[in-house]
């Protein structure tokens, strides 16, 4: 029977916090850029310009049909070459972190775009027609009338997807990036406390996600009023 030894956790907290910062960086960057690129993709899907619609539909279908682990590995192999040769960036940058941020941002954009597209379509068409009657262009109508209403309704769904994204960041384990989960397992390997560290990491993810989910539910109630 395994004898649990939790005594090493307090001393490991500073190192775990370093890994947690990486996890939070990936999560926040992917949420921000995923929503921005997802909004653009949603606009493409709803555009009357067919090539834009085809491109967006193909993009969404591609990324939603491929496992995230495979996308991470692809970008881990591709991004370093792009950053160093095409963009001329220094080889000193953290390639694993950069490739993870790019992979998550592009992957999550496919999911955010579908949420945003549904939000845009939920806004009554009459409001768009009324904005045209006031002399607004299509871009002004979307920016000033449609998107603000759509995002207000979509915020809970966008945040829920953000929680899923936070959970998925543990998959950077496959490219040996020292995020929170990888850091915990490294400490466990070093100290012979693998079971304890994995359980502790799982408990941290559980607590954070439960708190975040509760906040989202509260927000949903406010939006529904």
C-alpha positions in Angstrom: 0.0 0.0 0.0 1.3 3.4 -1.0 2.3 5.7 1.9 1.5 9.3 1.0 4.1 11.9 1.8 2.8 15.4 1.5 5.7 17.0 3.3 7.5 18.1 0.1 4.6 20.2 -1.2 5.1 23.4 0.8 8.8 23.6 -0.3 7.7 23.0 -4.0 5.2 25.8 -4.1 7.6 28.5 -5.5 8.6 26.2 -8.3 5.0 25.2 -8.9 4.1 28.9 -9.1 6.6 29.4 -11.9 4.9 26.6 -13.8 1.5 28.1 -13.0 2.6 31.4 -14.5 3.3 29.6 -17.8 -0.1 27.9 -17.7 -1.8 31.3 -17.1 0.2 33.0 -19.9 -0.9 30.3 -22.4 -4.5 30.5 -21.3 -4.8 34.3 -21.4 -2.9 34.7 -24.7 -5.0 32.0 -26.3 -8.2 33.5 -25.0 -7.4 37.0 -26.3 -6.0 36.1 -29.7 -8.5 33.2 -30.1 -11.5 35.6 -29.6 -10.0 38.2 -31.9 -9.2 35.7 -34.7 -12.4 33.8 -34.0 -14.4 37.0 -34.4 -12.8 37.6 -37.8 -13.5 34.0 -38.8 -17.1 34.4 -37.7 -17.4 37.6 -39.9 -15.9 35.7 -42.8 -18.4 32.9 -42.3 -21.3 35.4 -42.4 -19.8 37.4 -45.3 -21.5 37.5 -48.7 -18.0 37.1 -50.2 -17.9 33.3 -50.9 -14.1 32.8 -50.8 -14.0 34.3 -47.3 -16.8 32.0 -46.2 -15.1 29.0 -47.7 -11.8 29.8 -46.1 -13.4 30.3 -42.6 -15.5 27.1 -43.0 -12.4 25.1 -44.0 -10.4 26.5 -41.2 -13.0 25.7 -38.6 -13.6 22.2 -40.0 -9.8 21.5 -40.1 -9.0 22.5 -36.5 -12.1 20.9 -35.0 -11.3 17.7 -36.7 -7.7 17.3 -35.5 -6.7 16.4 -31.9 -5.2 19.2 -30.0 -2.1 17.1 -29.1 -1.4 16.7 -32.8 -1.7 20.4 -33.4 0.7 21.1 -30.5 3.3 18.7 -32.0 2.9 20.2 -35.5 3.4 23.8 -34.3 6.3 22.7 -32.1 8.0 21.5 -35.2 6.9 24.4 -37.5 6.9 27.5 -35.3 10.7 27.5 -34.5 11.6 27.5 -38.2 9.1 30.3 -38.9 10.2 32.5 -35.9 13.9 32.1 -36.7 14.1 32.1 -40.5 11.0 34.0 -41.7 10.7 36.5 -38.9 14.3 36.6 -38.1 13.8 36.3 -34.3 16.5 35.2 -31.9 16.9 31.5 -31.2 17.1 32.5 -27.5 13.3 32.9 -27.2 11.4 30.1 -25.5 10.4 28.1 -28.5 8.2 25.7 -26.6 6.2 28.5 -25.0 5.9 30.4 -28.3 4.7 27.3 -30.3 2.2 26.5 -27.5 0.8 30.0 -27.6 0.4 29.9 -31.4 -1.1 26.4 -31.4 -3.6 27.2 -28.7 -4.6 30.5 -30.1 -5.2 29.2 -33.6 -6.9 26.0 -32.3 -9.2 27.8 -29.9 -10.2 30.4 -32.6 -12.0 27.7 -34.4 -14.2 27.0 -31.4 -14.6 30.7 -30.5 -15.7 31.5 -34.0 -18.6 29.2 -33.9 -19.7 30.7 -30.5 -19.4 34.2 -31.9 -21.1 33.3 -35.2 -24.1 32.0 -33.3 -24.1 35.1 -31.1 -24.1 37.4 -34.1 -27.0 35.4 -35.7 -29.0 35.7 -32.5 -29.2 39.5 -32.9 -32.5 40.4 -34.7 -32.0 41.2 -38.3 -34.3 44.2 -37.9 -31.6 46.0 -35.9 -29.1 45.6 -38.7 -31.7 46.9 -41.2 -32.4 49.8 -38.9 -28.7 50.7 -38.7 -28.6 50.7 -42.5 -31.6 53.0 -42.6 -29.6 55.4 -40.3 -26.8 55.5 -42.9 -24.4 53.2 -41.2 -22.1 50.9 -43.3 -22.0 47.2 -42.7 -18.8 47.5 -40.7 -20.3 50.2 -38.5 -23.4 48.3 -37.9 -21.4 45.2 -36.8 -19.1 47.2 -34.6 -21.6 49.5 -33.0 -24.8 47.6 -33.0 -24.5 43.8 -33.5 -21.2 42.8 -31.9 -21.8 44.6 -28.5 -25.2 42.8 -28.1 -23.8 39.5 -29.4 -20.8 39.6 -27.0 -23.0 40.5 -24.0 -25.0 37.3 -24.7 -21.9 35.2 -25.5 -19.7 36.1 -22.5 -20.7 33.1 -20.4 -20.1 30.7 -23.3 -16.7 32.4 -24.1 -15.7 32.1 -20.5 -16.8 28.4 -20.4 -14.6 27.7 -23.4 -11.8 29.5 -21.5 -12.2 27.1 -18.7 -11.9 24.2 -21.1 -8.8 25.8 -22.6 -7.3 26.2 -19.1 -7.7 22.4 -18.6 -6.3 21.6 -22.0 -3.1 23.5 -21.3 -1.8 20.5 -19.4 -1.3 18.9 -22.9 1.8 21.0 -23.4 3.3 18.1 -21.4 3.9 16.4 -24.8 6.4 19.1 -25.9 8.1 19.1 -22.5 7.0 22.7 -21.6 7.3 23.3 -17.9 3.8 24.4 -17.2 2.1 23.7 -13.9 1.3 20.1 -14.5 4.7 19.3 -16.1 6.5 21.1 -13.2 4.5 19.0 -10.7 5.4 15.8 -12.3 9.1 16.8 -12.6 9.1 17.5 -8.8 7.5 14.2 -8.3 10.1 12.4 -10.3 12.9 14.2 -8.4 11.5 13.5 -5.0 9.9 10.2 -5.5 6.4 11.6 -4.8 4.8 11.2 -8.2 1.4 10.2 -6.9 1.2 13.0 -4.4 2.3 15.7 -6.9 -0.2 14.5 -9.5 -3.0 14.4 -7.0 -2.1 17.9 -5.7 -1.9 19.2 -9.3 -5.3 17.6 -10.1 -6.8 19.2 -6.9 -5.5 22.6 -8.0 -7.1 22.3 -11.4 -10.3 21.1 -9.8 -10.6 24.0 -7.4 -9.8 26.6 -10.0 -12.3 25.2 -12.5 -15.0 24.9 -9.9 -14.6 28.5 -8.8 -14.5 29.7 -12.4 -17.6 27.7 -13.3 -19.4 29.1 -10.3 -18.5 32.7 -11.5 -19.7 31.9 -15.0 -23.1 30.6 -13.7 -23.5 33.7 -11.7 -22.7 35.8 -14.8 -25.2 33.7 -16.8 -28.0 34.6 -14.3 -27.2 38.3 -14.6 -27.1 38.2 -18.4 -30.5 36.3 -18.4 -32.2 39.1 -16.4 
